[in-house]
Amino acid sequence: MRSMHLKSPALVNKMLIAFALASSSLSLSGCVSTKIQSQGVGEARTTVLKEANSIAIFPFDGDIKEEPAATLEHALTDANTRGLTRIRLVDRRSTDTIRGELKINSDGGIDKKSAKKQGDFLGAEYLLLGRVLPATVSSKKSTHQEATCESYEESKKFFKKCKQSKPVNVTCTITTVKVKVQPRLVRVSNGEVIYAKMHEGVVEDSYCENTGVATAEAVLKAHATIQAAVEISRDLWPFVYVISTTIKPSSEGLSGQAKEKFDSAVAFARAGRMDRFCQTMQSLNKENFNTVSTAYNYAICEEADNKIIHARDILEELDKSLNYPDKDISEALIRLRNLTSAAVPNQSSRAKL
């Protein structure tokens, strides 16, 4: 479960745009900063579609019908274009034609004969359907005091100095929207539901009465639904993601040539040369110069090289060796654990929603 703050309805589609346009280069956000942003590729978190060649994605049931299917289609198309998967997406116009002919049982399951017939008609090995549960919306208000100006001093300057102010009470509101989305992935050959894991998208919108307006509830619901659908897509096929993290520039624990190599590597990183930086981190690792900085930096380089599990394992061992928590390591571990966590289908919910 993740949360995101929205300030404008225009943000609704930014997640999908970033998903499609993520850069393939490694770069630094500034000449002297240790903050880096790079692109990585995550493997599908399940193996249910490992041997698949084709899939048909249907509009989901519920109040918000289009967002899940559109998000899943976009993610699959992106993965296919990048050569990350061979799964072919059946044209949406074909699925729209036969959507009403699929027989859904009273318990939410799909009639096996119906699934096989329509799957064969579409030329799809798998059918992906699902439903969006009703959203839950909650709001929390708080009040604080701010100074407001009642009169200004006379001045020819563009900005006038306040002559008299008074305190006023300002009410701010935080609205939280949660949307649960549950897919049904059906194998056409036998009509079996092989994946049905619930995902929840959480979005928060905050505004104060004197500085903004509330984002429309429909916009928040749509964005939360998209957020959940992105997680479903990451369960089913490989995906591109953006790594935003920091390198550790401290050479503490190193001396002599090892320290010189490390400091030189950090200088290259700050100049945008992550290739040279990672070559040195790998070299120091092979030479067993193991400090917190060298181990952490090596793990970040492994992640950027799409060696996600290896990067996670390095940080797991490093984290165990610490006497106190390290913010950079903790953030990287959370990210890598999420990327490598197995999304096991809920056996108890097969053929049910």
N, C-alpha and C positions, 0 to 999 in steps of 0.2 A: 504494500500500500504506500502510495506517495501522495504528497500534497503539493499544490502549486498556487502561488498568488497571482491573481489577475487584476489588472487595472483598466483594461479596455477590451471591448468585444473584438477588436481587431486581432487580439492575441490567439483567438480560437484556432486558426490554421497554422500558427507558427511552428507547432511541433511537427506537423507533416512536412512543411517546407524544409525545416532543418534536417529532417530524416532523409529527404531526397537529395539535398544539396550539400551534405557534409563534405568538407575538403579532405583530400587524401594526403595532404602534406603535413609535416610536423613544423610547428612554429611556436614562438614565444610571444606573449602579449606585449612585451616591451623590451627595450635594449638591456635594461639592468634588472629586469624582473626574473624571478625563478618560477613564475607561473607558466605552465605550458598547456597547450590544447592540441590534441592530435586525434586521429581517427583510428578506431579499432573495429574488428569484426568479431562478433560473438556467434558461437555455434548455437543451433536450436537447442532449447533446454529439455526437449524430449526427443525420442527417436521414433515416434509414431509415424512420421512421414519420411523416414530415411530412404525407403525404396520407392517412394511415390513418383509418378510421372505427370499426373494431372489431377486437378481439383476444381470443383465448382463451388463458389461462395454465394450464398443466398442472403437476401436482406434478413435481418434479425427481427424477431417479434418484439412488441413492446411499444412504448410511446416514442422512443427515439430509434427509428428503424434503419435509417441509412448510414449513420456514422460508423457502426462497427464493421459492416461489410466494406464500405469505402476505405476505411483505414487498413483493413486486412488485405484488400486488393492492392492498395498502394504499396504496402510493405513487401508483399510477395513480388509484385512487378519490379520494385527496386532491387530486391535480392536476385531476381532472375536476370535483370539487365546487367548487374555487376558480376554475373557468373558465379554467384554463391549457391545457387540451387538450380536444379533442372526441372522443377515442378512447373507445369504449364497451367495457366489460369484459363478456365473456360469463359468465353465471352458472356458478359453480364446479360446481354439481350436474350441469350438462350435460357438462362436461369429464370429471368423474369417471366418468360413464356410458360414455363411449367411449374412455377412456384405453387400455384393452387392445386396442382395434381398430386403433390406429395401428400400422403395420408399420415396425419399426426394422431397418435393414440391419445386417449384421455389422460394418460399419465405423462404426456409430453414426449414419449418415445416415437420413433418413426417406423412405420410398417415396413418390414424387411423387403417384401415383394415390391412395394412402391418405390423404395429407395433403389433397388437393383434396376427396376424398369427405367426410372428416370435417369439414373446414373449411366446406364448403357446408352440411352437416347442421347445424352449430352456428350458421351465419350469421356466421362470422368471416372477415375478410380475411387475418388473420395468426394463426399458432400459435406460442406461446412455450413451449419445453421446455428441458431441460438436465440437467446432472448435477453432483453434488457429489462431488469427489474425496476419497479418504480423508485425514483430517486428519493433520498431523504435530505431534507433541507433544514438547517438550524442556524439561528442568528444569535450573536452575543453583542450587547451594547455596553459601552463604557463612556464615562464623561470626564473631561479634564478641563482645566482653565487655560485660556490663552488671552494675551493682551491685544486689544483692538484699539486703533487710533481714532479719537473723536475729532481732533483738529490738528492742523499742520502749521508750521511756521512759514511765514512769507519768504519765498526764495525764487530766484530766476533759474535755479538749477533744475534739471529734469527730475531728480529725486529730492523730495522735500522731507525735512526732519519733522518727526512727530512732536507736537507740543503738549498734547494731553491724551492719555490713553486710559482705558478701563478694562478690568478683567471680565471675560464672558465665559460662560460654560459651553463647551463644544462636545457634541455627542458623536462618537465613532461607532461603526458597526462592522463586525466580522461575520460574513456569511459562509457557511461550510456546506458544500453539496457533495453527497456520496452517491455513486451509481455502481451497482453490481451488474456485471455482464457474464453470462454463462454460455459457452459454445457447446455445440454437439458436432463432433467430427465422426462421420459415418463411413465405414468401409463398404463400398458398393457390393463387393463380391458376396458378402454374407449379411449385410444390413446391420452389423454390429457398431454400436457407439463406442469408439476407442479412446475418446478424449472428451472430458466434460468437467473442466476445472473452473471454478468461479474466480473472477478477478474483480477488484474494486478500484474505481478511480475516485480520487478525492481532490477537490478544488476549493481553495479559499479566496474570497474576495473581500478586501477591506477598503473602507472609505470613511471620510469624516464629512459632516454636513456642510462645512464651510470650504471644503477643498475639492469636492468631487461628487460623483453620483454613483449609485449602485449599478453594477453590471447586471444586465437582464438575466433572470433566473434560467431562461431557456438556453442562453449562451453558456452559463456555468454547467448546466446538465450535459450539453453537447460536448463540452471540453472534457468533463469527467468521463464520459462514455468513450471518447477517443483515447483517453489515457489508459483505460482498462483494455481496450481493443489492441493497443500497441503491445501490452504485456502478453496478450494471447498470441499475437503474431510472433513474439520472441520465444514462446514455447514451441512453436511449430516449424519455423524455418530460420536460417541464419540471418543476421541483421547487422547493419552498420551502426555504430554509435560513436559519440564524440567523448573523448577523455579530456577532462579539464582538471588538472592537478598541479602539484608543485614538485620541483626537484629539491633535494637537500644539498645546499652548497657547503656545508661544514666539513672540513677535512680533519676534524678531531679524530685522533687515534692513528693517523697516518704520519709518516715521516720520510725524509729522503726523497728518492725518485718516485715513490708511490704518491706522496703528497704533491709533488710537482705535476705528475700525470693527472691527479684528481683536479687540482686547481685549474690546469689547462683545459680539462674537459668541461668544467663549469663555465669557463670563459667562452668556449665554443657554443655551449648551450645558450648562453645569454646573447650570443650573436646569431641565434637561430639555427645553429648547426647541430641538431640533435643526432645526426648520423655519427659525427665524431664523438659526441658525448657518450652515446650508447656503446660505441666500439671500446672506449676506455673502461666503461663500467663492466662490460663483459670480460675485458682483459684483467681487471683487478679481481673479479670474481674467480677467474681461472687460477690466478696467482694466490688465492686464499687471503686477500686483504679484506677481511670481513669486519666492517664497522656498520653502525646503524645507517649512516649515509650511503655507503657503497651498496649495502644489501637492498635498501629501499630504492635507490636509483636504478639498480639492476632490475628489480621487479617492475618498475614503471616502464623500463625499456622493453622488457619481455611482453608486457601488456600491449605496448604500442606495436609489437611485432606479432600480435595475435596469439601469443602463447599464454592464454588466459589462465589455465589451470596451473601452469608452472609459476606464473606470477603470484597467484593466490597462495600457493604452497610456500613460496619464499617468505611472503609477508606473515603467513600463519606462524612459521618458525621464529621469525624476527619478533613478532608480537609476544610470543611466549617468553622470550629472553628479557623483556623489559620489566623493570620494577615499577614504572609509572606509565600511564597511557600516553601515546604520541598521536596528536591530532591528524597529522598527515597519513600516518600508517592506518589509523582507525578508519578514516574516510576512504582510503584506497581499499581496505579490506572489505568494508561494507559494499562498495561498488563491485568488487570481484566476486564476493559471495553471491550477490544477486545475479550476476551474469552466469555463474556456474551452478546455481541451485537447480536441482532436478524438479521439474514440474510434473509430479506424478498424478495421473488421472485419478479422479475420485471414484473408486470402485463402487461405492454405495450409491452413486448417482447415475450409474450407467442406464441409458434408455429412460432416464427420468429428468425432469426439470421442475 
